[in-house]
Structure formats: structure tokens, C-alpha cells
């Protein structure tokens, strides 16, 4: 199992005039430390309008800065939002290719469709269109990378024949991943031959395993991948804090580990509320209604640090305890563990400590 640093880039309120700049400065410093201490990759989200939760709206610029300061660590879009008008597939192809060139072939491309009201409504996107737009965009992306010249003739994007340039270093193209939370989405990623980003924070590894098994069964039957080849790796993400003592780890993590899953669930649940207001069937956003129902019942308040640790739904504690927690994800079939080292208010110093301790005392156990 490989390990990636994973970032939302939260900026808690009240905001000072330098807080966002410092958030990015610290993130870059942490990525460089990740390379130094043996981490395999650095991934971030792409989010828009999610105040406090994520100020990472234009991550490819950040990836370029990190690529210039590193030589080995891989850089992951986690994920690129594909529906129109977030990102045109040609612009995505160009962005990824430039990053792949300047990083000398270190890019992974996670793709997704978005699942918050703030973003979908903000960009004027009908939730019912997101899955088909995502799939069409991924197909165009592959065509742009693998053909000398390409014309787009889809439902959502059209373009006369052009040479989309530059081309990426990795051939036939950088590894492609698809993000999902639902069981149906896990099947779809497998059927399309995409790497899996199984995104559901606060889920015990035993539940992650069930979802990965759904994916594995589907990808085993894939004969016509959407990419040039089948990519059969599975990734998931978890919150992670490692410290010399258990008490220090718990003190560092408590507020952030309890805030983040509840905040994320409420953001996703907002889609269900919005679609209900629009008299829309939830369709493949049914999982958002499940989260809204849990919130309405007070269930999100039960996501305490004790619950998360007792169920193994986070990586927390001393290096020895973190090894034990990570083993459960390895046993669940995870190939790449994305570690959210600052879900909300974990200090820069504490994040740097997690990066060093996991890099020197946890990750080597998985080599």
C-alpha cells in the first residue's frame, strides 16, 4: 500500500488578512517534507465556494509550484471536476499534460462530478446532468491525449478537428481515477476500467472493503475501458494524526476530526435539499438524501473521536498505533491511502510532525 498526503486546504474563521497565503505556504512546505520523508504522493481536492472547509479552488497552479520543488513525489488531482462549465475537457487535457511535462511524468488524474449545492448551483449545473457530463468529459480527455488530432462531437462539448497540445510524458496517458461514494458508482468505475477513489470519510475499513469488492468484481468484467488501458487500483481517504503519545494525538485531532465529517456530510446533504426544492428526483444523488436524513436525526453529532477510533475509521495515535490502523486499510484492499493530515484546525507544526513520524516509522512498514 502506498501513502499520499491529501488536502482540502481549510481556512478556519475568523479570517485574518494573511490566513489564505499562509495556508498555501504551509501546504507547499508540507508537500516538500512529504517527499523528504518518503511519502509517495500529494493529492488535493478541487472545490469552490466552500467557506472554511476548502479554499483549494485552482489546484493545478499549486501542483506546478510543488512540481518545481520536488523530484519524486507524485501529484494527484483529487479530483478534477469534469461537468460543464467547471472545466472544459480540452483545458483539462492541456493542464494535465503541462504538469506531466514539468514534473517528468508524475501526475495522477482523479475525476469527479461534484456533490454540493454551493458548487452545482453556483455554476448553474443541473445535478441530473453531472454523471453523463463526467463520463463524456473523461472520454474526450483520453481522446485529446492519445490522438494526434481530435474533434469533439458529444452531447455537451463539440469542437472541430484540432491538435490538442502538449501531450503528456506518460504514455498512453497519466493514470485515470474516478471518485464515488455510492455502491452504484463503485460498479460504474469498475465497468469503465478506471482507478477507484472511494470517498466516504468516517467509514470503517470493513465498510471500505465491501465497496472495494464491488469495484473489483466490476473491473474484472471490464473489456472496453474508457481509458487506453484498464487501471485497477483502489484509493480511499482517511484523517490522520501521528504523535509521540496517544494523548497528544487525541488533543491535536479532536476538534478537526469531529468537525470535518459532519461538515462534509452537511455539504453533500445540501444537494438533496436543493433538488427537493426543485421538485427533482434525486436519481444517483440518493446518497445525499441519506446524509441529510442522518443530519436531521442528529446522527452526525455521534461522529465523535471515540467513535472514529473505536471503528478504525481514522489513523490516530503513536506510530505503532498508526501502523495498526493502516494495516486495516491494507487488508481492505486499498492500494493508495490518501491521508487528510489537516481536516480543519491541525497546526502546521502538528502536520509536519505527522508527516515525519509516518514517513520514518509507519510507511516503511508497508514497503
Residue pairs with C-beta under 8 A, 6 or more apart in sequence:
1 326
1 329
1 330
1 334
1 335
1 336
1 337
1 366
2 40
2 41
2 335
2 336
2 337
2 366
3 39
3 40
3 41
3 326
3 336
3 337
3 339
3 358
3 362
3 363
3 366
4 39
4 40
4 41
4 42
4 43
4 74
4 76
4 235
4 336
4 337
4 338
4 339
5 30
5 31
5 34
5 39
5 41
5 42
5 43
5 338
5 339
5 341
5 355
6 43
6 44
6 78
6 237
6 338
6 339
6 340
6 341
7 27
7 42
7 43
7 44
7 45
7 56
7 340
7 341
7 342
8 44
8 45
8 47
8 53
8 54
8 56
8 340
8 342
8 343
9 23
9 24
9 27
9 44
9 45
9 54
9 55
9 56
10 23
10 52
10 53
10 54
10 55
10 342
10 343
10 344
10 345
11 19
11 20
11 23
11 52
11 55
12 52
12 344
12 345
13 51
13 52
20 55
23 55
24 62
26 348
26 351
27 44
27 62
28 62
28 65
28 66
28 69
29 348
29 352
30 341
30 348
30 351
30 352
30 355
31 42
31 66
31 69
31 70
31 73
32 66
32 69
32 70
33 352
33 355
33 356
33 359
34 42
34 73
34 355
34 359
35 70
35 71
35 72
35 73
36 359
37 355
37 356
37 358
37 359
37 360
37 363
38 359
38 360
38 363
38 364
39 73
39 355
39 358
39 359
39 363
40 73
40 74
40 336
41 73
41 74
41 75
41 76
41 108
41 336
42 66
42 73
42 74
42 75
42 76
43 75
43 76
43 77
43 78
43 108
43 110
43 338
44 56
44 59
44 62
44 63
44 76
44 77
44 78
45 54
45 56
45 59
45 78
45 79
46 56
46 57
46 58
46 59
46 77
46 79
46 80
46 81
46 86
47 53
47 54
47 56
47 57
47 116
47 119
48 57
48 86
48 118
48 119
48 122
48 123
49 118
49 119
49 122
50 116
50 118
50 119
50 267
52 263
52 344
53 263
53 264
53 267
56 62
59 77
60 77
60 95
60 96
60 99
63 75
63 77
63 99
63 103
63 107
64 98
64 99
64 102
66 73
66 75
67 75
67 99
67 102
67 103
67 106
68 102
70 103
72 106
73 106
74 106
74 107
74 108
75 99
75 103
75 106
75 107
75 108
76 107
76 108
76 109
76 110
76 177
77 96
77 107
77 108
77 109
77 110
77 111
78 110
78 179
78 197
78 338
79 110
79 111
79 112
79 177
79 179
79 197
80 87
80 92
80 96
80 109
80 110
80 111
80 112
81 87
81 112
81 113
81 114
81 119
82 89
82 92
82 111
82 112
82 113
82 133
82 134
82 137
82 138
83 113
83 114
83 125
83 129
83 130
83 133
83 134
83 137
84 125
84 133
84 137
84 156
84 157
85 123
85 124
85 125
86 114
86 123
86 125
87 137
88 157
89 136
89 137
89 138
89 140
89 141
89 144
89 152
89 157
90 140
90 144
90 152
90 157
90 159
90 164
92 137
92 141
93 140
93 141
93 144
93 145
93 164
94 164
94 165
94 166
96 107
96 109
96 141
96 145
96 168
96 174
97 145
97 165
97 166
97 167
97 168
98 166
99 107
100 106
100 107
100 168
100 169
100 170
100 174
101 166
101 168
101 169
104 169
105 168
105 169
105 170
105 174
107 168
107 170
107 174
108 174
108 175
108 177
108 195
109 141
109 174
109 175
109 176
109 177
110 177
110 178
110 179
110 195
110 197
111 134
111 137
111 138
111 141
111 176
111 177
111 178
111 179
111 194
112 134
112 178
112 179
112 180
112 197
113 130
113 131
113 133
113 134
114 120
114 125
114 130
115 181
115 267
115 268
115 271
115 285
115 288
116 267
116 268
116 270
116 271
117 267
117 270
117 271
117 273
117 274
118 267
118 270
119 125
120 127
120 130
120 271
120 274
121 274
127 271
127 274
127 275
127 280
127 283
127 285
128 280
128 281
128 283
129 156
131 284
132 155
132 156
133 156
134 178
135 192
135 226
136 154
136 155
136 156
136 157
137 156
137 157
138 176
138 178
138 192
138 194
138 226
138 227
139 154
139 226
140 150
140 152
140 154
140 157
141 176
142 173
142 176
142 226
142 227
142 228
143 150
143 152
144 150
144 164
145 164
145 167
145 168
145 172
145 173
145 174
146 172
146 173
146 228
148 163
149 161
149 162
149 163
150 159
150 161
150 162
150 163
150 164
151 159
151 160
151 161
151 162
152 158
152 159
168 174
172 227
172 228
172 229
173 227
173 228
175 195
175 231
175 233
176 194
176 195
176 226
176 227
176 231
177 194
177 195
177 196
177 197
177 231
177 233
177 235
178 185
178 188
178 189
178 192
178 194
178 195
178 196
178 197
179 197
179 199
180 186
180 188
180 189
180 196
180 197
180 198
180 199
181 198
181 199
181 200
181 268
181 287
182 284
182 286
182 287
183 211
183 214
184 284
185 284
186 196
186 198
186 211
186 212
186 214
186 215
186 218
187 214
187 215
187 217
187 218
188 218
189 195
189 196
189 215
189 218
189 219
190 196
190 214
190 215
190 216
190 217
190 218
190 219
190 220
190 221
190 222
191 218
191 219
191 221
191 222
192 222
192 225
192 226
193 219
193 222
193 224
193 225
193 226
193 227
193 229
193 230
193 231
193 232
194 225
194 226
194 227
194 231
195 231
195 232
195 233
195 234
195 235
196 212
196 215
196 233
196 234
196 235
197 235
197 236
197 237
197 338
198 208
198 211
198 212
198 215
198 234
198 235
198 236
199 236
199 237
200 207
200 208
200 211
200 236
201 237
201 238
201 239
201 260
201 261
201 264
201 313
201 340
202 261
202 265
202 303
202 308
202 313
202 314
203 313
204 311
204 312
204 313
205 312
205 313
205 328
205 329
205 331
205 332
205 334
206 312
206 328
206 332
208 236
208 329
208 332
208 334
209 331
209 332
209 333
212 234
212 236
212 332
212 333
212 334
213 333
215 234
216 232
216 234
216 333
219 230
219 232
222 230
225 231
233 335
233 336
234 333
234 334
234 335
234 336
235 334
235 335
235 336
235 337
235 338
236 329
236 332
236 334
236 337
236 338
237 337
237 338
237 339
237 340
238 313
238 314
238 315
238 329
238 337
238 338
238 339
238 340
239 253
239 256
239 257
239 260
239 308
239 314
239 315
239 316
239 339
239 340
239 343
240 314
240 315
240 316
240 322
240 339
240 340
240 341
240 354
240 358
241 249
241 252
241 253
241 257
241 315
241 316
241 341
241 346
241 350
241 354
242 249
242 315
242 316
242 317
242 318
242 319
242 322
242 353
242 354
242 357
242 358
242 362
243 249
243 252
243 317
243 318
243 350
243 353
243 354
243 357
244 318
244 357
245 318
246 317
246 318
246 321
249 316
249 317
249 318
249 321
250 305
250 316
250 317
252 346
252 347
252 350
253 305
253 314
253 316
253 346
254 305
255 344
255 345
256 342
256 343
256 344
256 345
256 346
257 305
257 308
257 314
257 316
257 343
258 303
258 304
258 305
259 343
259 344
259 345
260 340
260 343
260 344
261 300
261 303
261 308
262 295
262 300
262 301
262 303
263 344
265 291
265 294
265 295
265 300
266 291
266 295
266 300
268 287
268 288
268 291
269 288
269 289
269 291
269 292
269 294
269 295
270 288
270 292
271 285
271 288
272 282
272 285
272 288
272 289
272 291
272 292
273 292
275 281
275 282
275 285
275 288
276 282
282 288
282 289
294 300
305 316
307 313
308 314
308 316
309 316
309 317
312 325
312 328
314 325
315 322
315 325
315 326
315 339
316 322
316 325
317 325
319 357
319 358
319 361
319 362
322 357
322 358
322 362
323 361
323 362
323 365
326 337
326 362
326 365
326 366
329 337
330 337
330 366
339 354
339 358
341 351
341 354
341 355
342 351
346 354
